[in-house]
Amino acid sequence: MIRFRISIIIIVFSLVSYLSVTFLRNYNSPENIEKRCILKFEKDFKNPLETSSKEWGLILDLADNNYLKCMGLPQY
């Protein structure tokens, strides 16, 4: 009976470890990071009609910098 419990504990621990590693690998893949960054900063790229072109340029620069920071790319 004790061996059975120990083997169940080992199996559960191994399964949880495997699932954690798989999740983290998928979560931190470049494609998923890019999707999260795009969704996060997509609202910055919407152009309201009353925005001037100079102000719109500043908004785009800020959104671009935030996107690059989110992706972990060096900024120029």
TAMO-V119566 format. One record per run of one state. SS is the DSSP state (A for helix, B for strand, O for the rest). FROM is the first residue (numbers start at 0). TO is the last residue. If there is no record, write none. Layout:
# TAMO-V119566
ss	from	to
SS	FROM	TO
SS	FROM	TO
This chain:
# TAMO-V119566
ss	from	to
O	0	0
A	1	26
O	27	28
A	29	44
O	45	51
A	52	70
O	71	75
